[in-house]
Amino acid sequence: MNDDDQNEIATFGYERARDELVNVVKMLEQGGLDLDESLTLWERGEALANRCEEHLAGARKRVEDALAHRNQEN
């Protein structure tokens, strides 16, 4: 996967990254791709999964911060 693809994925919101990841998985499960195509898709899937994790980690942090703030007020 090239830098342009990485930069593009870095701009994706959670839902878009998740939806594209689902499509990548479907394509890989269907098979029929040559090795290079499969590896390229796998790499894209890894990048998409990492992007989803970044969003989830950010959401988790926001929830933890909100709970900590609420507990400090009590």
N, C-alpha and C positions, 0 to 999 in steps of 0.2 A: 504494500500500500504506500502511496506516495504522500508527500507533505501536504499537497492540496487536499487530498481526501481527509487527512488528519485534521487540517484546519477547518474543513467543512463540518466534520463531525463535532468539533469543539464548539460549534455555534448551535447545535441541536438542543432543543428542549427535551425534557424527559420523554414525553409522549412520542415525539418523532423518532428519537433514538430507539425507544422500545419497539415501535411499529416496524422500523427498518430491521431491527434485530430479529423480530419474528419472521420477516420475509427471508432474511438470510438463512435462518434455520430451516425454513421450509424448502428453500432451494437446495441446501446441502442434503436434507433428508430424501429429496426426490432422486438425487444422484444423477448420473448421466453426464456429469461434467468431467473434463480432463483434470489432471492433477494441478496444473497451474491455476485454472479457474477455481478449483476447490480451495486451494491455498489462499488465493486472493480474497475469496468470500470469507474464509475462516478468519483472516486478518481483519477484515472489515467488521465481522461479528465481534471479535475481541475488542476492537476500538469502540464499537457501539455499546457493548456490555460495560466497558469502563466508564463511558459517558453516563450511562444509567446509574452506575454506582456513585459517581460524583454527585449527581442530583439527589440521590437517596441519602448520601452522607450529609449533604447540605440541609436537607429537610430534617434529618435526625438531629442535627446540631441546633436548628431553630426550635424544635420541640423541646430539647433539653434546656436550652437557654430560657425559653418561656416558662418551663416548669421551675427552674432555679429562681427566676425572677419572682414568680408567684409565691414560692416558699419563703423568699426573703421578706416579702410584704406581710406574711403571717406571723 
